[in-house]
Amino acid sequence: MMLTNHAKLMQFFSVAQDISGRKKLQKMIYILQQCHVPFEEKYQFHFYGPYSEELSLRVEELCNLGFIAEEKEERSNYFQYNYTITDDGKAFLNQFKMDMPEMTTQVARLQEKSSRFLELVSTMLFFNDLPVNQLIEKIHTVKPKQKYTDEEISDAQSFITSLRENPPV
């Protein structure tokens, strides 16, 4: 079971090729999970939106196994972590056949978006059971510093709708 969840993540890294930033990685997996890609990491709401401790630990394990390369890049006032699949990771995946939905299109669409936008999308998905007006209020309550505009919220709603209309198969 443990290996299956690692392999599912490896499949994601194989499709994504290169992920810039831990926050973006967290949000991408969460959003894919909400689109019925069978990732099993548990999420709770955190400072930057939905966050999974399990996902962090699994990624760390994959790095320790040498299946994922983590590169620490110094930015003006923070470090950004970039993730790529290694040759050992590819070899592992080739031996480990599993049934995962085709998610290339969804992953590409998520990669085009900023971490800020994905944080908004994942937050909206997290509070998905709220009526729209309460959802918008909730976003401003839990994310006051982000100062999301009505336009950004509207873009995020459209993005969620289009993801749902074209789920991974």
Backbone as JSON, one array per atom type, in Angstrom:
{
  "sequence": "MMLTNHAKLMQFFSVAQDISGRKKLQKMIYILQQCHVPFEEKYQFHFYGPYSEELSLRVEELCNLGFIAEEKEERSNYFQYNYTITDDGKAFLNQFKMDMPEMTTQVARLQEKSSRFLELVSTMLFFNDLPVNQLIEKIHTVKPKQKYTDEEISDAQSFITSLRENPPV",
  "N": [[0.84, -1.2, 0.0], [1.84, 1.28, 0.9], [3.83, 1.61, -1.01], [2.3, 1.84, -3.32], [1.08, 4.39, -3.12], [3.34, 5.98, -3.23], [4.17, 5.35, -5.78], [2.06, 6.39, -7.28], [2.47, 9.12, -6.91], [4.92, 9.3, -8.15], [4.17, 8.8, -10.75], [2.79, 11.14, -11.25], [4.96, 13.0, -11.09], [6.39, 12.11, -13.24], [4.72, 12.77, -15.36], [4.54, 15.54, -14.99], [7.17, 16.41, -15.19], [8.73, 18.69, -14.21], [8.51, 20.51, -11.28], [7.99, 23.57, -9.79], [8.44, 24.67, -6.68], [7.26, 24.04, -3.4], [4.76, 24.74, -2.41], [3.23, 24.96, -4.73], [3.34, 22.33, -5.65], [1.93, 21.01, -3.56], [-0.63, 22.16, -3.91], [-1.26, 21.41, -6.54], [-1.45, 18.58, -6.4], [-3.56, 18.38, -4.59], [-5.68, 19.63, -6.02], [-5.86, 17.94, -8.26], [-6.61, 15.63, -6.93], [-9.15, 16.42, -6.1], [-10.3, 16.36, -8.53], [-10.78, 13.75, -8.95], [-8.49, 12.18, -9.36], [-6.8, 9.42, -8.13], [-5.19, 10.13, -5.68], [-4.12, 9.6, -2.37], [-3.44, 11.12, -0.2], [-4.02, 12.81, 2.85], [-5.52, 15.93, 3.53], [-5.4, 19.03, 5.33], [-6.74, 22.24, 6.31], [-4.6, 24.97, 6.03], [-2.11, 27.53, 6.59], [-1.41, 28.38, 3.94], [-3.58, 27.49, 2.48], [-5.11, 24.32, 1.49], [-3.2, 21.67, 2.85], [-0.95, 18.93, 2.98], [0.56, 16.9, 5.22], [1.28, 14.27, 4.93], [1.83, 14.15, 2.18], [4.11, 15.8, 2.03], [5.91, 14.24, 3.53], [6.02, 11.89, 1.96], [7.13, 12.87, -0.42], [9.6, 13.66, 0.53], [10.61, 11.14, 1.23], [10.74, 9.98, -1.34], [12.69, 11.59, -2.44], [14.84, 10.91, -0.79], [15.12, 8.26, -1.56], [16.15, 8.65, -3.99], [14.58, 8.89, -6.22], [13.3, 11.17, -6.89], [14.56, 14.33, -7.65], [15.51, 17.01, -5.66], [15.91, 20.38, -5.86], [17.33, 23.15, -4.41], [16.69, 26.48, -4.65], [17.9, 29.7, -4.41], [16.02, 32.55, -3.79], [15.06, 36.04, -3.83], [14.11, 36.55, -1.13], [13.58, 34.09, -0.06], [13.68, 30.45, -0.21], [13.27, 28.44, -3.05], [12.0, 25.3, -3.9], [12.7, 22.95, -6.31], [11.44, 20.25, -8.19], [12.25, 17.25, -9.83], [11.88, 14.25, -11.75], [14.05, 11.46, -11.44], [16.43, 9.38, -13.29], [16.54, 6.92, -11.99], [14.09, 7.05, -10.75], [12.4, 6.95, -12.98], [13.01, 4.39, -13.87], [12.06, 2.89, -11.71], [9.33, 3.44, -11.94], [8.76, 2.22, -14.39], [8.91, -0.45, -13.72], [6.82, -0.68, -12.05], [3.82, -1.11, -12.69], [0.77, 0.53, -12.88], [-2.67, 1.44, -12.53], [-3.48, 4.45, -13.47], [-5.31, 7.46, -13.95], [-5.21, 9.24, -17.07], [-3.51, 12.12, -16.94], [-2.21, 14.21, -18.14], [-3.06, 16.55, -19.56], [-4.47, 17.99, -17.57], [-2.45, 18.35, -15.66], [-0.65, 19.92, -17.12], [-2.21, 22.22, -17.5], [-2.46, 23.08, -14.85], [0.19, 23.6, -14.25], [0.7, 25.86, -15.74], [-0.38, 27.86, -14.27], [-0.09, 30.33, -11.62], [1.33, 29.95, -8.3], [-0.1, 31.44, -6.49], [-2.63, 31.66, -7.73], [-3.34, 28.94, -7.81], [-3.47, 28.46, -5.12], [-5.75, 29.89, -4.46], [-7.69, 28.5, -6.02], [-7.51, 25.9, -4.88], [-8.27, 26.48, -2.27], [-10.9, 27.32, -2.68], [-11.97, 24.9, -3.58], [-11.65, 23.42, -1.29], [-13.52, 24.52, 0.44], [-15.82, 23.94, -0.83], [-18.43, 23.08, -0.3], [-19.86, 25.2, 0.56], [-22.35, 27.77, -0.1], [-22.06, 30.01, -2.93], [-21.86, 32.86, -2.28], [-21.16, 32.75, 0.45], [-18.86, 31.28, 0.23], [-17.13, 33.04, -1.11], [-16.95, 35.05, 0.81], [-15.71, 33.55, 2.79], [-13.21, 33.05, 1.61], [-12.09, 35.63, 1.64], [-11.95, 35.89, 4.36], [-10.25, 33.81, 5.28], [-8.02, 34.28, 3.76], [-6.99, 37.01, 3.97], [-4.68, 38.56, 3.48], [-3.96, 38.0, 0.89], [-5.69, 39.41, -0.69], [-7.55, 38.8, -2.83], [-9.05, 39.56, -5.93], [-12.36, 40.24, -7.29], [-12.37, 39.49, -9.91], [-10.25, 37.62, -10.03], [-11.34, 35.63, -8.42], [-13.57, 34.94, -9.89], [-12.28, 34.0, -12.21], [-11.02, 31.77, -11.1], [-13.27, 30.25, -10.41], [-14.27, 29.66, -12.98], [-12.12, 28.21, -13.95], [-12.14, 25.96, -12.26], [-14.61, 24.87, -13.02], [-14.05, 24.22, -15.69], [-12.03, 22.31, -15.35], [-13.49, 20.31, -14.11], [-15.23, 19.65, -16.14], [-13.59, 18.44, -17.91], [-12.4, 15.9, -16.91], [-9.6, 13.85, -15.72], [-9.03, 10.78, -17.44]],
  "CA": [[0.0, 0.0, 0.0], [2.74, 2.44, 0.97], [4.5, 1.73, -2.31], [1.32, 2.29, -4.32], [0.94, 5.84, -3.02], [4.59, 6.57, -3.74], [4.16, 5.16, -7.24], [1.1, 7.35, -7.84], [3.16, 10.41, -6.94], [5.97, 9.19, -9.18], [3.45, 8.95, -12.01], [2.56, 12.58, -11.36], [6.23, 13.65, -11.41], [6.73, 11.67, -14.59], [3.91, 13.58, -16.27], [4.82, 16.97, -14.78], [8.58, 16.65, -15.51], [9.43, 19.65, -13.37], [7.59, 21.29, -10.45], [8.68, 24.64, -9.07], [7.86, 25.13, -5.42], [6.53, 23.09, -2.54], [3.36, 25.17, -2.31], [2.59, 24.61, -5.99], [3.21, 20.87, -5.62], [0.82, 20.69, -2.64], [-1.9, 22.59, -4.5], [-1.53, 20.61, -7.74], [-1.91, 17.25, -5.98], [-4.89, 18.54, -3.99], [-6.66, 19.92, -7.08], [-6.03, 16.69, -9.02], [-7.38, 14.74, -6.04], [-10.52, 16.9, -6.16], [-10.79, 16.0, -9.87], [-10.9, 12.28, -8.93], [-7.26, 11.4, -9.53], [-6.82, 8.72, -6.84], [-4.15, 10.36, -4.68], [-4.78, 9.3, -1.09], [-2.92, 11.96, 0.87], [-5.03, 13.57, 3.59], [-5.25, 17.36, 3.6], [-6.18, 19.9, 6.22], [-6.57, 23.62, 5.91], [-3.35, 25.46, 6.58], [-1.86, 28.94, 6.28], [-1.43, 28.61, 2.48], [-4.63, 26.68, 1.87], [-5.01, 22.89, 1.81], [-1.83, 21.19, 3.01], [-0.86, 17.54, 3.39], [1.79, 16.46, 5.87], [1.59, 12.98, 4.28], [2.46, 14.44, 0.88], [5.47, 16.28, 2.32], [6.73, 13.1, 3.96], [6.23, 11.0, 0.82], [8.06, 13.51, -1.35], [10.91, 13.56, 1.18], [11.04, 9.75, 1.08], [11.1, 9.77, -2.74], [13.98, 12.27, -2.61], [15.83, 10.07, -0.1], [15.31, 7.05, -2.37], [16.81, 9.05, -5.24], [13.62, 8.82, -7.33], [12.99, 12.56, -7.2], [15.64, 15.26, -7.31], [15.04, 18.28, -5.09], [16.93, 21.41, -6.02], [17.0, 24.33, -3.61], [17.09, 27.66, -5.41], [17.76, 30.89, -3.57], [15.34, 33.69, -4.37], [15.38, 37.26, -3.09], [13.9, 36.47, 0.32], [13.15, 32.74, 0.32], [14.2, 29.36, -1.03], [12.26, 27.69, -3.79], [12.41, 23.92, -4.13], [12.26, 22.43, -7.6], [11.41, 18.79, -8.19], [12.25, 16.54, -11.11], [12.01, 12.8, -11.64], [15.4, 11.03, -11.82], [16.46, 8.15, -14.09], [16.15, 5.83, -11.07], [12.65, 7.19, -10.58], [11.77, 6.44, -14.2], [13.2, 2.93, -13.87], [11.12, 2.39, -10.71], [7.98, 3.53, -12.51], [8.62, 1.22, -15.46], [8.69, -1.76, -13.09], [5.64, -0.62, -11.19], [2.67, -0.77, -13.53], [-0.47, 0.73, -12.13], [-3.75, 2.05, -13.28], [-3.72, 5.84, -13.08], [-5.94, 8.19, -15.05], [-4.36, 10.07, -17.93], [-3.68, 13.46, -16.35], [-1.26, 15.11, -18.79], [-3.71, 17.83, -19.87], [-4.76, 18.69, -16.32], [-1.17, 18.75, -15.06], [-0.13, 21.04, -17.93], [-3.02, 23.41, -17.2], [-2.11, 23.53, -13.5], [1.55, 24.14, -14.27], [0.67, 27.2, -16.35], [-0.93, 28.82, -13.31], [0.78, 30.74, -10.52], [1.04, 29.37, -6.98], [-1.15, 32.29, -5.9], [-3.9, 31.25, -8.33], [-3.64, 27.57, -7.37], [-3.86, 28.58, -3.7], [-7.15, 30.32, -4.5], [-8.48, 27.38, -6.55], [-7.56, 24.81, -3.9], [-9.06, 26.98, -1.13], [-12.31, 27.26, -3.1], [-12.35, 23.49, -3.61], [-11.68, 22.95, 0.09], [-14.78, 25.0, 1.03], [-16.75, 23.71, -1.93], [-19.8, 22.79, 0.14], [-20.53, 26.47, 0.9], [-22.95, 28.53, -1.21], [-21.09, 30.91, -3.55], [-21.62, 34.11, -1.53], [-20.43, 32.39, 1.68], [-17.53, 30.83, -0.2], [-16.36, 34.25, -1.41], [-16.71, 35.65, 2.12], [-14.74, 32.67, 3.46], [-11.9, 33.3, 0.98], [-11.59, 36.9, 2.17], [-11.7, 35.69, 5.79], [-9.07, 32.95, 5.51], [-6.91, 34.76, 2.94], [-7.09, 38.47, 3.87], [-3.44, 39.14, 2.96], [-3.87, 37.8, -0.55], [-6.53, 40.42, -1.35], [-8.04, 38.32, -4.12], [-10.06, 40.42, -6.56], [-13.55, 39.55, -7.8], [-11.98, 38.91, -11.18], [-9.48, 36.4, -9.75], [-12.27, 34.62, -7.89], [-14.36, 34.52, -11.04], [-11.37, 33.18, -13.04], [-10.83, 30.51, -10.39], [-14.51, 29.49, -10.56], [-14.29, 29.16, -14.36], [-11.06, 27.2, -14.06], [-12.66, 24.76, -11.59], [-15.66, 24.32, -13.89], [-13.44, 23.6, -16.89], [-11.35, 21.09, -14.89], [-14.53, 19.31, -13.84], [-15.83, 19.24, -17.42], [-12.61, 17.63, -18.63], [-11.66, 15.17, -15.89], [-8.67, 12.83, -16.19], [-9.73, 9.51, -17.73]],
  "C": [[0.88, 1.25, 0.0], [3.38, 2.67, -0.4], [3.56, 2.26, -3.39], [1.2, 3.8, -4.31], [2.19, 6.57, -3.49], [4.6, 6.49, -5.27], [3.19, 6.12, -7.92], [1.74, 8.73, -7.94], [4.24, 10.41, -8.02], [5.36, 9.36, -10.57], [3.19, 10.43, -12.29], [3.85, 13.31, -11.77], [6.69, 13.31, -12.83], [5.99, 12.5, -15.64], [4.33, 15.06, -16.2], [6.24, 17.35, -15.21], [9.28, 17.52, -14.48], [8.4, 20.48, -12.6], [8.4, 22.32, -9.68], [7.9, 25.03, -7.83], [7.04, 24.09, -4.7], [5.05, 23.44, -2.48], [2.61, 24.74, -3.58], [2.36, 23.1, -6.07], [2.02, 20.45, -4.76], [-0.53, 20.99, -3.3], [-2.25, 21.73, -5.71], [-2.08, 19.23, -7.37], [-3.33, 17.35, -5.4], [-5.96, 18.75, -5.07], [-6.91, 18.68, -7.93], [-6.88, 15.69, -8.22], [-8.87, 15.12, -6.1], [-11.15, 16.63, -7.54], [-10.78, 14.48, -10.05], [-9.66, 11.54, -9.4], [-7.02, 10.75, -8.16], [-5.57, 8.89, -5.97], [-4.82, 10.22, -3.32], [-4.29, 10.15, 0.07], [-4.06, 12.75, 1.52], [-4.58, 15.02, 3.71], [-6.02, 18.0, 4.73], [-5.92, 21.33, 5.8], [-5.44, 24.24, 6.71], [-3.17, 26.91, 6.15], [-1.96, 29.25, 4.78], [-2.5, 27.8, 1.77], [-4.45, 25.22, 2.23], [-3.56, 22.42, 1.81], [-1.86, 19.74, 3.5], [0.52, 17.22, 3.93], [2.25, 15.15, 5.22], [2.32, 13.19, 2.96], [3.9, 14.9, 1.09], [6.4, 15.13, 2.68], [7.02, 12.15, 2.79], [7.24, 11.57, -0.17], [9.48, 13.43, -0.78], [11.47, 12.14, 1.04], [11.5, 9.47, -0.35], [12.44, 10.44, -3.07], [15.09, 11.42, -1.99], [16.13, 8.79, -0.87], [16.04, 7.36, -3.68], [15.89, 8.98, -6.45], [13.21, 10.21, -7.81], [14.2, 13.39, -6.8], [15.02, 16.55, -6.81], [16.19, 19.28, -5.2], [16.48, 22.66, -5.29], [17.56, 25.56, -4.31], [16.87, 28.89, -4.53], [17.09, 32.0, -4.36], [15.65, 34.9, -3.5], [15.22, 37.11, -1.57], [13.4, 35.1, 0.78], [13.86, 31.71, -0.55], [13.04, 28.73, -1.78], [12.83, 26.31, -4.06], [11.83, 23.46, -5.45], [12.42, 20.92, -7.61], [11.4, 18.23, -9.6], [12.41, 15.05, -10.84], [13.42, 12.41, -12.13], [15.31, 9.79, -12.73], [16.08, 6.94, -13.24], [14.64, 5.85, -10.84], [11.89, 6.64, -11.78], [11.85, 4.92, -14.26], [12.22, 2.27, -12.88], [9.71, 2.36, -11.28], [7.75, 2.48, -13.58], [8.37, -0.17, -14.9], [7.36, -1.83, -12.37], [4.45, -0.18, -12.01], [1.44, -0.57, -12.66], [-1.45, 1.5, -12.98], [-3.99, 3.47, -12.75], [-4.41, 6.54, -14.24], [-4.91, 9.0, -15.83], [-4.56, 11.52, -17.47], [-2.78, 14.52, -16.99], [-1.85, 16.5, -19.03], [-3.93, 18.65, -18.6], [-3.47, 19.2, -15.67], [-0.59, 19.96, -15.8], [-0.9, 22.32, -17.62], [-2.69, 23.97, -15.82], [-0.73, 24.17, -13.48], [1.62, 25.55, -14.85], [0.27, 28.27, -15.34], [0.08, 29.14, -12.21], [0.39, 30.01, -9.24], [-0.11, 30.13, -6.32], [-2.54, 31.87, -6.41], [-4.3, 29.86, -7.85], [-4.03, 27.54, -5.89], [-5.33, 28.98, -3.61], [-8.05, 29.16, -4.94], [-8.62, 26.28, -5.5], [-8.36, 25.22, -2.66], [-10.55, 26.92, -1.46], [-12.8, 25.82, -3.13], [-12.5, 22.95, -2.18], [-13.01, 23.33, 0.76], [-15.94, 24.9, 0.04], [-18.2, 23.53, -1.53], [-20.56, 24.07, 0.52], [-21.22, 27.07, -0.31], [-21.96, 29.61, -1.68], [-20.81, 32.18, -2.74], [-20.85, 33.86, -0.24], [-19.01, 31.95, 1.35], [-16.62, 32.04, -0.43], [-15.99, 34.98, -0.1], [-15.62, 34.87, 2.87], [-13.33, 32.91, 2.92], [-11.29, 34.59, 1.54], [-11.26, 36.79, 3.66], [-10.41, 34.9, 6.01], [-7.84, 33.43, 4.75], [-6.89, 36.29, 2.85], [-5.86, 39.11, 3.22], [-3.34, 39.04, 1.45], [-4.67, 38.84, -1.33], [-6.98, 39.99, -2.75], [-9.12, 39.24, -4.66], [-11.25, 39.58, -7.01], [-13.21, 38.84, -9.1], [-11.19, 37.61, -10.99], [-10.4, 35.28, -9.27], [-13.13, 34.07, -9.02], [-13.54, 33.63, -11.98], [-11.18, 31.8, -12.42], [-12.07, 29.63, -10.52], [-14.61, 28.88, -11.96], [-13.29, 28.03, -14.56], [-11.52, 25.88, -13.44], [-13.71, 24.08, -12.46], [-15.04, 23.6, -15.08], [-12.65, 22.34, -16.53], [-12.36, 19.96, -14.7], [-15.16, 18.79, -15.12], [-14.89, 18.37, -18.23], [-11.76, 16.84, -17.63], [-10.65, 14.2, -16.5], [-9.43, 11.53, -16.42], [-8.82, 8.31, -17.57]]
}
